[in-house]
Structure formats: structure tokens, C-alpha cells
Amino acid sequence: MQKTQKNEMVANEGMVLLDTIRRLHRRNAIDRLLKLMSKTHPADIAWVFRYLTPSERTNVFSVVVQTPQIAEFLGELDKTILLELVDGLTPQYLASVIETMAPDDAADILEYLPESFADDIQTFMQRKDREEVEDLLQYDPETAGGRMSPDFLSLEDEISVGEAIKWVQENSEELEMAFYLYIQHGEDGQLAGVLSLRELLTHKPYRQLKNIMNTNVISVPTETDQEEVAHIVSQYNILAVPVVDASGRMVGIVTVDDIIDVIREEATEDFLVMAGAGKDNEILLKSTVDTAITRAPWLFASWIGGLLAVMVITVFEDELQKMLALAGFIPIVMGMGGNIGTQSSTIIVRGMATGRINMNELWRVVFKEMQVGLLLGTLYGCLLGGVAFFLHGEAPLLGLVVAISVLFAMTLAATIGTFVPLILKRLDIDAAIATGPFVTTSTDIIGVTAYFMIAKVLLSL
């Protein structure tokens, strides 16, 4: 209950802020708008920008650039809005803004921009900042290397606790997240151990770090997929995970705030793909035409499936003419199969994303869902068969046809909805693409074909 009230309060505050900004913009009250922007969190301003018109965004942005929060604000913006707003800014100005950002956030923004524009910006950046960003840009943005921050606390294992505490006090302000002290060994900087700052403070000043550090360090290579990094952070309840290169040298950390972004992005992408709406996380911000173009190919699969289903029904046109009552149960046979198929595939895709499904036990997972389909198919088959029997008593076997068809359709749909994502995962293909239109279309075609075949045999049509 408290959580619901909190969400409502945030939403109400956001709408009040939106109305206030619009009102000040209409009155051209630049000074008051500037004062409001300076006092408002950049994340809240970025939220408001989603609901402003393009002309309002341009005018209000001209005020935001005058505030010291401009760098953090750009980091909070959606990609589509960011590209729209920075189009009118000079590379030299953007370079001065990006230099004040954390290297990983700066790399993210440069990754969004057109390559030529990003190159122009980098020419105006100071050498140290430019090199840090270039190091991050060499990695795929959806890997640990692309998500990591190169700012972290690290010391040699020979240093004493007292020396380490003094060094942390002098250097931690410059770092993004100072919760862990990473211990390195040798000239190559091999990651050897880790200490939380709380643990560091509990030891005697004269003790060496190598004697108190935790050597069981959970780390990831630079090429690790961001979804796997999120799974590791979630499983081990850590605030940051170190990233190492091929030689085992630590090159950065992926912090929990970035992990939250990854989880949200991956979940949104999976849901959009499963619903057949493409992969673009910012589809709500696109124009009507762009949105239609994005969704059209996915709907084409459903259109083809529907066309095939019509062809199947046409093949059995003679059987339908002999017993028109068969037509009335086609939608529910197809619908029950499609629904349970989508349910099964959604459970499997989410289970794989969270690591709750063991790919080595593929057949056990498939068999379990098949049993679920069989159980539910028996239940709803009997119910629908009873309805068919009472509605069409002149054809008592029609109820049996409907019951068997629903049982077959639901069992097969649950099996397909489970099996296909698991196979695609085994083939290293995005399992989410197996859901939505693909599963429902395939189960519809198979279900309606089985329905007419069963009717033809049992009713002697």
C-alpha cells in the first residue's frame, strides 16, 4: 500500500513539474525557469522532456544548458530526445560538457551520436579524458567492457592498512563508487583480492593488504554480455563487479546503478519482442510512421499465419458445409492453444534470463510444460466439450471432437512454447524472438488442422 501511494505521489509531482515548466515557458519567464531548473534533479527534468512538444523541448533546453547540471541531465535523457537536442550544439561546447561526466557515461553519449559528430567532439577533449573514452568505445556497448567505469580504488598487496586508509581518503572523491578496494599483485596489475571499506577500517594499521584481503574475487572478462553481468551482481548481492582483460589485469568496474539500467533495458526489450513490437526500447518516443514501420515486419508473421489458417479452413470447406457447428468452435480452439503457448514461452524466456533454467536439463523442462498443457487441456477440453454437447445435442460426437481438439491443441502449444525458446538458446539465438507471433501462429495452424482432422475421423465427414 505504501509503495502504491509513493508511486502515485511521484507521478503527481511529475505532472505538477510538467505543468509549471509549460506555464513558465508560455510566459517566457526565463529567470524563473532557470531558477526552477537549477533546483530540480536532472532525472526529473529528463522525465518532463518526454512529454514536451519538440518546440517546447528546444526552448526549455536552451535554459537547461545554462545550469551546472547540464552534464548529468544529458546522461539521463532518452536516446531519441538526446539526438534531437544536441543537434544544435557545437562539438566544442559538447566536449566541455562531456569532460565533466564519468567516463562510462561520456562513452554512452558518444556511442549514441553520429560517428563524424562524435569524432569532432573528441578532438576538442583533453587528452586524458579522450583516451579514457576511447578505451571504453572499443568494446561492444552491451558487454562488461562497454558498461564499465575505469574509475575504481585499487592498491598493491604489499601496502599496509594505514597507508591504504590514507590513500583512500585522498582519492575517493574522484571516483564514481568507492565501496570496494581492489588489491592488485605484481607489475602487471593482476587482480588478487578485494576488501570492502568497512573491512579495511576494522584491521590494525600495520597489517598488509595481502594478509587480510578476500582472494575469492568475483570478476568478469571485458567481453561478457551485460545480461550475464547483471545476473552475477544479482546472484551475489554485490555493489560492483570488477572487469578484467585477457591477461587478468583489472580495467574497470560495473556498478549496481548501471546494472539496474541493464535489467530494465533487457526486460523491456524481451517484452517488446515477445509481443511482436520490435526491439526498440524507446518506441513510445517515435513518430506514428516510425512506430508503424518498426512493428509492421513482426505483424507480417501473424498475417502469414492467419492466411495459412484460412487456407487450412478452406481445404476443409466440404466438412464445414456438412456440419456448420464446427465453425463456432474454431476461435476458441485456436485461442486456447495460442494463450497457453505464449504463457509457456514467456515463463521459459524469463527463466533463462534470470538463470533459473538449467539448459542441461532441457528435456525435463519440456516434459514438465507438456504435462501442464496436458492437465489444463484435459480440464478445458472437458468443459468445452460439455458445452458443445449441450448446444448441439443432435451431434453428440461434436462434444468429443471439441474436447479432444482442445486437449491436443493446448498440450502441443505448451510443448512448442517451451521447446522452441530452449532450442534457440542452445543455438545461441535470442530466445525472445520465438515468442509472440511465432508461437501463436504456429500453434494456431497446427491446432485448427488437428481440429478438422479429428472432426473428419470421428464425425465421418
C-alpha positions as CSV (number, residue, x, y, z in Angstrom):
1,M,0.0,0.0,0.0
2,Q,2.8,2.4,0.9
3,K,4.6,1.6,-2.4
4,T,1.4,2.4,-4.4
5,Q,1.0,5.7,-2.6
6,K,4.6,6.6,-3.2
7,N,4.3,5.8,-6.9
8,E,1.2,8.0,-7.1
9,M,2.9,10.8,-5.3
10,V,5.9,10.7,-7.7
11,A,3.6,10.7,-10.7
12,N,1.6,13.7,-9.3
13,E,4.7,15.6,-8.5
14,G,6.0,15.0,-12.0
15,M,2.8,16.3,-13.6
16,V,2.9,19.4,-11.4
17,L,6.5,20.0,-12.5
18,L,5.5,19.5,-16.2
19,D,2.6,22.0,-15.9
20,T,4.9,24.5,-14.1
21,I,7.6,24.3,-16.8
22,R,5.0,24.7,-19.5
23,R,3.4,27.7,-17.8
24,L,6.7,29.4,-17.3
25,H,7.7,28.6,-20.9
26,R,4.5,30.2,-22.3
27,R,5.1,33.3,-20.2
28,N,8.7,33.4,-21.4
29,A,9.7,33.7,-17.7
30,I,13.4,32.7,-18.4
31,D,14.7,33.7,-15.0
32,R,12.1,31.8,-13.0
33,L,12.5,28.8,-15.4
34,L,16.3,28.9,-14.8
35,K,15.9,29.0,-11.1
36,L,13.5,26.1,-11.2
37,M,15.8,24.0,-13.4
38,S,18.7,24.7,-11.0
39,K,16.8,23.3,-8.1
40,T,15.3,20.3,-9.8
41,H,17.0,16.9,-10.1
42,P,18.3,16.2,-13.7
43,A,16.4,12.9,-13.7
44,D,13.1,14.7,-13.1
45,I,13.8,17.2,-15.8
46,A,14.6,14.4,-18.2
47,W,11.3,12.8,-17.3
48,V,9.4,16.0,-18.1
49,F,11.2,16.3,-21.5
50,R,9.4,13.1,-22.6
51,Y,6.1,14.9,-22.5
52,L,7.1,18.3,-24.0
53,T,6.5,19.0,-27.7
54,P,9.6,19.3,-29.9
55,S,9.4,23.2,-29.9
56,E,9.0,23.2,-26.1
57,R,11.9,20.9,-25.7
58,T,14.1,23.1,-27.8
59,N,13.2,26.3,-25.9
60,V,13.4,24.8,-22.4
61,F,16.7,23.1,-23.3
62,S,18.2,26.5,-24.1
63,V,17.6,27.2,-20.4
64,V,18.9,23.9,-19.1
65,V,22.3,24.4,-20.9
66,Q,22.8,27.4,-18.6
67,T,22.7,25.3,-15.5
68,P,25.6,23.4,-13.9
69,Q,23.5,20.2,-14.2
70,I,23.7,20.0,-18.0
71,A,26.1,17.1,-18.0
72,E,24.0,15.0,-15.6
73,F,20.9,15.9,-17.5
74,L,22.3,14.7,-20.8
75,G,23.2,11.4,-19.1
76,E,19.5,11.0,-18.0
77,L,17.9,11.6,-21.4
78,D,16.4,9.0,-23.7
79,K,18.5,8.4,-26.8
80,T,15.9,9.8,-29.2
81,I,15.5,13.1,-27.3
82,L,19.2,13.4,-26.8
83,L,19.9,13.2,-30.5
84,E,17.2,15.8,-31.1
85,L,18.6,18.3,-28.6
86,V,22.3,18.1,-29.2
87,D,21.8,18.6,-32.9
88,G,22.1,22.4,-32.5
89,L,25.1,22.3,-30.1
90,T,28.7,22.8,-31.2
91,P,31.3,20.0,-30.8
92,Q,33.5,22.3,-28.7
93,Y,30.7,23.0,-26.2
94,L,29.7,19.3,-26.0
95,A,33.3,18.4,-25.4
96,S,33.5,20.8,-22.4
97,V,30.3,19.2,-21.0
98,I,31.3,15.6,-21.7
99,E,34.7,16.1,-20.0
100,T,32.8,16.7,-16.7
101,M,31.0,13.4,-16.9
102,A,32.0,9.9,-15.7
103,P,34.0,8.2,-18.5
104,D,31.4,5.4,-18.9
105,D,28.5,8.0,-19.2
106,A,30.6,10.0,-21.6
107,A,31.2,6.9,-23.8
108,D,27.5,6.1,-23.8
109,I,26.6,9.6,-25.1
110,L,29.3,9.5,-27.8
111,E,28.1,6.0,-28.8
112,Y,24.6,7.4,-29.5
113,L,25.9,10.3,-31.7
114,P,26.7,10.0,-35.4
115,E,30.3,8.9,-35.8
116,S,31.5,12.0,-37.5
117,F,30.0,14.3,-34.9
118,A,31.4,12.1,-32.1
119,D,34.9,12.3,-33.7
120,D,34.6,16.1,-33.9
121,I,33.7,16.3,-30.2
122,Q,36.7,14.1,-29.2
123,T,39.1,16.4,-31.0
124,F,38.2,19.2,-28.5
125,M,38.5,17.0,-25.4
126,Q,41.6,16.9,-23.2
127,R,44.0,14.1,-24.0
128,K,43.4,12.2,-20.7
129,D,39.6,12.3,-21.0
130,R,39.7,11.4,-24.7
131,E,41.9,8.4,-24.1
132,E,39.7,7.1,-21.3
133,V,36.6,7.4,-23.5
134,E,38.4,5.8,-26.5
135,D,39.4,2.8,-24.3
136,L,35.7,2.3,-23.5
137,L,34.4,2.8,-27.0
138,Q,36.5,-0.1,-28.3
139,Y,34.1,-2.5,-26.5
140,D,30.7,-3.6,-27.6
141,P,28.3,-1.3,-25.6
142,E,26.3,-4.3,-24.4
143,T,29.2,-6.0,-22.8
144,A,31.0,-5.6,-19.5
145,G,33.7,-3.6,-21.2
146,G,31.2,-1.2,-22.7
147,R,29.4,-0.8,-19.4
148,M,32.4,-0.5,-17.1
149,S,33.8,2.6,-15.4
150,P,37.6,2.9,-15.4
151,D,37.5,4.8,-12.1
152,F,38.0,2.5,-9.1
153,L,40.0,2.1,-5.9
154,S,43.0,-0.3,-6.3
155,L,46.3,-0.7,-4.5
156,E,49.3,-3.1,-4.4
157,D,49.0,-6.0,-2.0
158,E,52.2,-5.0,-0.1
159,I,50.7,-1.8,1.2
160,S,49.7,-1.6,4.8
161,V,46.2,-0.9,6.1
162,G,47.2,2.5,7.5
163,E,48.7,3.6,4.1
164,A,45.6,2.3,2.3
165,I,43.2,4.3,4.5
166,K,45.2,7.5,4.0
167,W,45.3,6.9,0.2
168,V,41.5,6.2,0.1
169,Q,40.8,9.4,2.0
170,E,42.8,11.4,-0.5
171,N,41.5,9.9,-3.7
172,S,37.9,8.5,-3.2
173,E,36.2,11.8,-4.0
174,E,37.3,11.5,-7.7
175,L,35.8,8.0,-8.1
176,E,32.3,7.0,-9.1
177,M,31.7,4.4,-6.4
178,A,34.1,3.9,-3.5
179,F,32.7,0.9,-1.7
180,Y,35.4,-1.7,-2.5
181,L,39.2,-1.6,-2.5
182,Y,40.6,-3.9,-5.1
183,I,44.0,-5.4,-4.5
184,Q,46.5,-6.0,-7.3
185,H,49.6,-8.1,-7.4
186,G,52.8,-7.8,-9.5
187,E,53.9,-5.3,-12.1
188,D,51.1,-6.4,-14.5
189,G,48.4,-5.4,-12.0
190,Q,46.8,-8.8,-11.7
191,L,43.6,-8.8,-9.7
192,A,44.5,-10.7,-6.5
193,G,41.8,-9.8,-3.9
194,V,39.2,-7.4,-2.7
195,L,38.2,-5.6,0.5
196,S,35.1,-3.6,1.4
197,L,36.0,-0.3,3.0
198,R,34.2,-1.4,6.2
199,E,36.5,-4.4,6.4
200,L,39.5,-2.2,5.8
201,L,38.7,0.0,8.8
202,T,38.4,-3.0,11.1
203,H,42.0,-4.1,10.8
204,K,45.2,-2.9,12.5
205,P,47.1,-0.1,10.6
206,Y,50.3,-2.2,10.4
207,R,48.8,-5.2,8.6
208,Q,49.4,-5.7,4.9
209,L,46.6,-5.9,2.5
210,K,47.7,-9.3,1.1
211,N,47.2,-10.8,4.6
212,I,43.6,-9.6,5.1
213,M,42.1,-9.4,1.6
214,N,39.4,-11.8,0.2
215,T,41.1,-13.7,-2.5
216,N,37.8,-15.2,-3.8
217,V,37.1,-12.3,-6.2
218,I,34.0,-12.5,-8.4
219,S,35.1,-10.8,-11.7
220,V,34.1,-10.9,-15.4
221,P,36.0,-10.6,-18.7
222,T,35.5,-7.5,-20.8
223,E,33.6,-9.4,-23.5
224,T,30.9,-10.8,-21.0
225,D,27.4,-9.9,-22.1
226,Q,25.7,-7.3,-19.9
227,E,22.8,-9.6,-19.1
228,E,25.2,-12.1,-17.6
229,V,26.9,-9.3,-15.6
230,A,23.5,-8.3,-14.2
231,H,22.8,-11.9,-13.3
232,I,26.2,-12.2,-11.4
233,V,25.6,-8.9,-9.5
234,S,22.0,-10.1,-8.6
235,Q,23.1,-13.6,-7.5
236,Y,26.0,-12.5,-5.3
237,N,24.4,-9.3,-3.9
238,I,27.5,-7.1,-4.7
239,L,27.5,-3.4,-5.4
240,A,30.1,-3.6,-8.2
241,V,31.8,-6.3,-10.2
242,P,35.4,-5.9,-11.4
243,V,36.2,-6.3,-15.1
244,V,39.4,-7.9,-16.2
245,D,41.1,-8.2,-19.6
246,A,42.5,-11.3,-21.2
247,S,45.7,-11.2,-19.1
248,G,43.7,-10.9,-15.8
249,R,44.5,-7.3,-15.3
250,M,41.7,-5.2,-13.8
251,V,40.5,-2.5,-16.2
252,G,37.2,-1.3,-14.6
253,I,34.1,-2.0,-12.6
254,V,30.4,-2.3,-13.5
255,T,28.4,-0.7,-10.7
256,V,25.0,-1.5,-9.5
257,D,23.4,1.6,-10.9
258,D,24.4,0.5,-14.4
259,I,23.1,-3.0,-13.6
260,I,19.7,-1.5,-12.8
261,D,19.7,0.1,-16.2
262,V,20.7,-3.2,-17.9
263,I,17.9,-5.1,-16.2
264,R,15.4,-2.5,-17.2
265,E,16.6,-2.4,-20.8
266,E,16.8,-6.2,-21.2
267,A,13.4,-6.8,-19.7
268,T,11.8,-4.1,-21.8
269,E,13.5,-5.5,-25.0
270,D,12.3,-9.0,-24.1
271,F,8.7,-7.9,-23.5
272,L,8.6,-5.9,-26.8
273,V,10.0,-8.7,-28.8
274,M,7.7,-11.3,-27.2
275,A,4.7,-9.0,-28.0
276,G,5.9,-8.6,-31.6
277,A,6.6,-4.9,-31.3
278,G,10.3,-4.9,-32.3
279,K,13.3,-4.3,-30.0
280,D,13.4,-0.5,-29.7
281,N,13.2,0.4,-26.0
282,E,12.2,4.0,-27.0
283,I,9.3,3.0,-29.4
284,L,6.9,5.3,-27.5
285,L,9.0,8.3,-28.3
286,K,9.0,7.7,-32.1
287,S,6.6,9.2,-34.6
288,T,3.5,7.3,-35.7
289,V,5.1,6.4,-39.1
290,D,8.3,5.2,-37.5
291,T,6.4,3.1,-34.9
292,A,4.3,1.6,-37.7
293,I,7.4,0.7,-39.7
294,T,9.0,-0.9,-36.7
295,R,6.0,-3.1,-35.9
296,A,5.0,-4.0,-39.4
297,P,7.5,-6.8,-40.0
298,W,6.5,-8.6,-36.8
299,L,2.9,-8.3,-37.6
300,F,3.6,-9.7,-41.1
301,A,4.4,-13.1,-39.4
302,S,0.9,-13.1,-37.8
303,W,-0.6,-12.1,-41.1
304,I,1.1,-15.0,-42.9
305,G,-0.1,-17.3,-40.1
306,G,-3.6,-16.1,-40.4
307,L,-3.5,-16.6,-44.2
308,L,-2.3,-20.2,-43.7
309,A,-5.1,-20.8,-41.2
310,V,-7.6,-19.5,-43.8
311,M,-6.1,-21.9,-46.3
312,V,-6.5,-24.8,-43.9
313,I,-10.1,-24.0,-43.2
314,T,-10.7,-23.7,-47.0
315,V,-9.3,-27.2,-47.5
316,F,-11.9,-28.5,-45.1
317,E,-14.7,-26.4,-46.6
318,D,-16.8,-29.5,-47.5
319,E,-16.6,-30.8,-43.9
320,L,-17.8,-27.3,-42.7
321,Q,-20.8,-27.4,-45.1
322,K,-21.8,-30.8,-43.7
323,M,-21.7,-29.5,-40.1
324,L,-21.7,-25.7,-39.7
325,A,-21.5,-26.1,-35.9
326,L,-17.8,-26.9,-36.3
327,A,-17.1,-23.2,-37.3
328,G,-18.3,-21.9,-34.0
329,F,-15.6,-23.6,-32.0
330,I,-12.6,-22.7,-34.3
331,P,-11.8,-19.4,-32.5
332,I,-11.7,-21.0,-29.0
333,V,-9.6,-24.0,-30.1
334,M,-7.1,-21.6,-31.7
335,G,-7.2,-19.1,-28.8
336,M,-6.7,-21.7,-26.0
337,G,-3.7,-23.1,-27.8
338,G,-2.2,-19.7,-28.6
339,N,-2.6,-18.5,-25.0
340,I,-1.0,-21.4,-23.3
341,G,1.8,-21.4,-25.9
342,T,2.5,-17.7,-25.1
343,Q,2.4,-18.5,-21.3
344,S,4.9,-21.3,-21.6
345,S,7.3,-19.4,-23.8
346,T,7.1,-16.3,-21.5
347,I,7.9,-18.4,-18.5
348,I,10.8,-20.1,-20.3
349,V,12.3,-16.9,-21.7
350,R,12.2,-15.2,-18.3
351,G,13.5,-18.3,-16.6
352,M,16.5,-18.3,-18.9
353,A,17.1,-14.6,-18.4
354,T,17.2,-15.0,-14.6
355,G,19.3,-18.1,-14.7
356,R,16.6,-20.3,-13.2
357,I,16.5,-22.8,-16.0
358,N,19.3,-25.3,-16.4
359,M,20.0,-25.8,-20.1
360,N,21.5,-29.2,-19.3
361,E,18.0,-30.4,-18.3
362,L,16.2,-29.3,-21.4
363,W,14.0,-32.4,-21.8
364,R,12.9,-32.2,-18.2
365,V,11.7,-28.6,-18.6
366,V,9.9,-29.5,-21.9
367,F,8.3,-32.6,-20.3
368,K,7.1,-30.6,-17.3
369,E,5.4,-28.0,-19.5
370,M,3.9,-30.7,-21.6
371,Q,2.4,-32.2,-18.5
372,V,1.0,-28.7,-17.6
373,G,-0.5,-28.5,-21.1
374,L,-2.0,-32.0,-20.8
375,L,-3.6,-31.2,-17.4
376,L,-5.1,-27.9,-18.5
377,G,-6.0,-29.3,-21.9
378,T,-8.0,-32.1,-20.2
379,L,-9.7,-29.6,-17.9
380,Y,-10.8,-27.1,-20.5
381,G,-11.4,-29.8,-23.2
382,C,-13.9,-31.4,-20.9
383,L,-15.6,-28.1,-20.1
384,L,-15.8,-27.0,-23.7
385,G,-16.8,-30.5,-24.8
386,G,-19.7,-30.4,-22.4
387,V,-20.8,-27.0,-23.7
388,A,-20.7,-28.3,-27.3
389,F,-22.7,-31.4,-26.3
390,F,-25.5,-29.4,-24.7
391,L,-25.6,-26.8,-27.5
392,H,-25.6,-29.3,-30.3
393,G,-27.3,-32.4,-28.9
394,E,-28.2,-33.6,-32.4
395,A,-24.5,-34.3,-32.9
396,P,-23.4,-35.9,-29.7
397,L,-19.9,-36.7,-31.0
398,L,-19.2,-33.0,-31.6
399,G,-18.5,-32.5,-27.9
400,L,-15.9,-35.3,-28.1
401,V,-14.3,-33.7,-31.1
402,V,-14.1,-30.4,-29.4
403,A,-12.7,-31.9,-26.2
404,I,-10.0,-33.9,-27.9
405,S,-9.1,-30.9,-30.1
406,V,-8.7,-28.5,-27.2
407,L,-6.7,-31.2,-25.3
408,F,-4.4,-31.7,-28.3
409,A,-4.0,-28.0,-29.1
410,M,-3.1,-27.0,-25.6
411,T,-0.7,-29.8,-25.0
412,L,1.1,-29.2,-28.3
413,A,1.1,-25.4,-27.8
414,A,2.7,-25.7,-24.3
415,T,5.3,-28.1,-25.7
416,I,6.1,-25.8,-28.7
417,G,6.1,-22.7,-26.5
418,T,8.7,-24.4,-24.3
419,F,10.8,-26.3,-26.8
420,V,11.5,-23.5,-29.4
421,P,13.0,-20.9,-27.0
422,L,15.2,-23.6,-25.4
423,I,16.4,-24.8,-28.8
424,L,17.2,-21.2,-29.9
425,K,19.1,-20.6,-26.7
426,R,21.1,-23.8,-27.3
427,L,21.9,-22.4,-30.8
428,D,22.9,-19.1,-29.2
429,I,20.0,-17.2,-30.8
430,D,17.9,-14.6,-28.9
431,A,15.1,-16.8,-27.4
432,A,12.7,-13.9,-27.1
433,I,12.2,-13.9,-30.9
434,A,10.5,-17.3,-30.5
435,T,7.5,-15.9,-28.7
436,G,4.6,-13.7,-29.6
437,P,3.7,-14.0,-33.3
438,F,5.8,-17.1,-34.0
439,V,4.4,-19.3,-31.2
440,T,0.8,-18.2,-31.6
441,T,0.9,-18.5,-35.4
442,S,2.4,-22.0,-35.4
443,T,0.0,-23.3,-32.7
444,D,-3.0,-21.8,-34.5
445,I,-2.2,-23.5,-37.7
446,I,-1.4,-26.9,-36.1
447,G,-4.4,-26.6,-33.8
448,V,-7.0,-25.8,-36.5
449,T,-5.6,-28.6,-38.7
450,A,-5.8,-31.1,-35.9
451,Y,-9.4,-29.9,-35.1
452,F,-10.7,-30.6,-38.6
453,M,-8.7,-33.9,-38.9
454,I,-10.3,-35.2,-35.6
455,A,-13.7,-34.0,-36.8
456,K,-13.4,-35.7,-40.1
457,V,-12.5,-39.0,-38.5
458,L,-14.9,-39.1,-35.6
459,L,-17.9,-37.5,-37.4
460,S,-17.2,-39.4,-40.6
461,L,-17.4,-36.2,-42.7
